[in-house]
Structure formats: structure tokens, C-alpha cells
Amino acid sequence: MPESRGSLLQASLVRLVRRGAWAHAGRLLAKSHSAEIAEVLDRLTRSDRKAVFDLLDSAEARAEVLALLEFAARADLLGEFDPEMSAQILRHMPPDDAADVLRELPRETSDNILGAIGDAAEDIESLLGYTEDTAGAIMSTEFFALPESLTAKEAVERLQQRQDTEASFYVYVVDDRSYLVGVLSLRQLILQPPYTLLKDCMVGEPIRVRTDDDQEEVAQLVARYDLLAVPVVDHSNVLVGVVTVDDVIDVMREEATEDILKMAGTTWEEVKSPGVFRGAWIRFPWLAASFAGGFGGILLLARFEDVIQQTLALTFFLPIILGMGGNVASQCAMVVVRGLATGRLEVSSVGRIIGHEFGTSLLLAVTFSFALGIVATYLGFGPRHFPIVVSLGMFVAITIAAMLGTTLPLLFSRLGADPAIASGPFVTTSTDIVGIAMFCLVAYLML
């Protein structure tokens, strides 16, 4: 496989920096795209990252790269500068990106930087006032908003005078109270006859979100209606910002990563604050729950000691039955969690979700139970009807695992908790305990 541009750029920059060839490294950076530089910086060690970032020749270039970096790298780099230098960089960033960076820094550091920015920090401070992970926290305050009384010609002239607006996909129409009343795409606007009033050609009652709406709900809305941006209003319906599609992509990536981490029994905190002891402390509760569940499995097996002693071959098949049950439960849980996260599945459709997953798992249970029965018959372990025992044990374990993997995320979501929590060690541990209980119970009743 050929090396990526990022890998080649990284190798070249590291080699030049470590040789002290600063002029050559600077020229290489000047020819590279900001996204490529950010990709390289995310891979470098902290010291190399700082050395390369210092070679960027302007605060504007640094701002472009900083906005594209991962959160840990951004906080490290900005924390290395004095407040005045950090303020120069943030002045060249859109307010929403600057606020996002400042949230990652200690409160005292961010306050010092805001003080150095001066009057230009007003928009950034307003965004910092919103709760993290809400529409208000990720919105941009740069957008086109025009009075409904303007004509199309006047609107175009107004837009031509504005050159500092990042979110330029739509023109939002407001009344004399700044209430959002309509929207027009730029294409729709320029195709209107010159003297058509905006209120006569706008799309009324546009899709909107409120400042306190969760960012994941905003991302689902943008994806569902295929929007390039969605307006954000306050509780009075006053237009205060827009969430653009690039912010939505970041949210989707962040939420997907968060779900994966929760499924694995860890959190964003470990990624943001790496460290051996901190990481162990964050993972400990989940692993402790798995440990307790495993101990519960030992107690269950001890209760069926007589059955196991009479037919020792049961223990030969226990790993495959538990493994299959755990895998089926994880698959069902992941399907449900991602469906809930993307809005494809609704908690209100519980019957349909359970029916689909149970039907799929039932077909798999029949297939693998039959296959295990054939294997047990071929191996010749245990009494004559032993293959039926292990086959039935596999069937029961898979079907119950499917029910647990499907219903636990739905239950967590109904209770207001993150369904991804149910898809990690929680599902695995509960599936193992129930699988052991069901398999031993079947063996007890039939043997």
C-alpha cells in the first residue's frame, strides 16, 4: 500500500526538525494544506508538535491548523503560549471554534486569553455561556439574517457588502423583532425577480433548533432533512446562530467515538487526559462489574456441581455456548445503540425492534444449535441424548442473549441514560451469567 501524503509529510518534517533545518521545514509547511498539517501534528510527540507548530509563519495559518486538530493537541499547543500570543491566534478563528478550544483549557488560562482578546471576545464569551454539547455551544454566530421587508435586489446588495460570514449557505429572514420567520437558499434568492419582497418568496416556518437542544439531536435533524445548516433560536424564537454541516460532522464523529468508548467500558475523559493511573481508575468500575459477574458465574456452576461431575463433558461446551451468546448480545446491542443514536430507531417502536432482532437471532440460534448437536454427536461425549442437551443449551443461550442485547439499550434509553452503557461489560456480564444458568438448568432437567 502506498504511503499517504500525511505519512510522507510527517516523515519529512520530523527529519528536517531534528536536523535543525528550520528554513526547509518552514517552506515545506507553506506548501502544505492546513488539513495535512493538522493530520501530521496529531501524530507527533508533544515536543515535535510544538516545534512544527512554531514554524507556521502567521497567526492566521496557526488558527486554521489549530481548528482542525484533536482536542488534546489543541489544549497542549495553546497552553504553551502566553495569553497575548494565544489571543492573536484565536482572533483569526470563527467564534464557535475559538470557544471550543477555550473549553479544553483550565478556567484561569481561558479567562486570561479572553482578557487579551479584548472587545472581539464578546461572541466567544456568549458561546461559552451555553451548556456543553448543546446547539448553543456548537453554533456559529456568523450568518446572513435579513428583514422580511427587503426586496430580492436589496438583499443581494446587502450580502455583497458582507464578507466575514462563515455560514453562507442560506439567507434567514427575520421580522422587526428579529424572530425567525423564513429561509431562502442563495440560489433561490438570486433567481427571484429584483423587486420581489423576501416575505413573498421565502420558505416559511423553517426547520430550527433551540439553544438548549442536545447536539446529537441537532446532528440527526441535519442528516434527516439533508441540510447544509440549521438555524438556532432562543426561547423567544429570536435567531441567535446557525449550526453548519461541518460542525455536524464533528458532532457525529464525537458521538460515535463516545459510544464506542462506552461500549468498551471507558470514557472520553481517558482520551482527553491520558495517564496510566487515571486510565486504570476510569476503567476499574466496569472491570469490577465484570469481575463480580464472573464470580457470580462461579457460584452458579458450584450450584450445579453434581450435574457437572456426572457429565464432565458439559464443561467442554461451556466456552462455545457463552462465546456465542456474548457475541449475539453484542451484535444486537450495537445495532440498537447505533439505530437510536442516528435516529433510525425510535424507543416508541419497541415491538418492531425486538421482533426484528429476535427473529434474526432465532434463525441463527437454530442454525448453530443444529451444528453443535452434530459436532457433539460426532465426538461421542456423554450419554446418548447428550447432543440434544448441548444443542438445546446453545439455542436457549442465544435467544436469551438476543433479548438482553436488544432490550437493555432500549431500557436504558427509556430511563434517560445513554444506551451505549448497556452495550459494553453490562451486556456481556449479564449474558454470561444468564447463559451459564440456562445451560446448567437444561442439563439438570435432561440429565
PyMOL commands that set and color helices and strands:
alter all, ss='L'
color gray80, all
select helices_A, chain A and resi 5-19+22-30+34-43+46-54+59-68+71-79+83-91+95-103+107-128+135-138+152-161+186-190+198-201+215-225+245-263+268-272+276-303+305-310+314-342+347-379+386-414+419-423+425-446
alter helices_A, ss='H'
color red, helices_A
select strands_A, chain A and resi 143-147+167-174+180-185+203-204+209-210+229-233+239-244
alter strands_A, ss='S'
color yellow, strands_A
deselect
rebuild
show_as cartoon
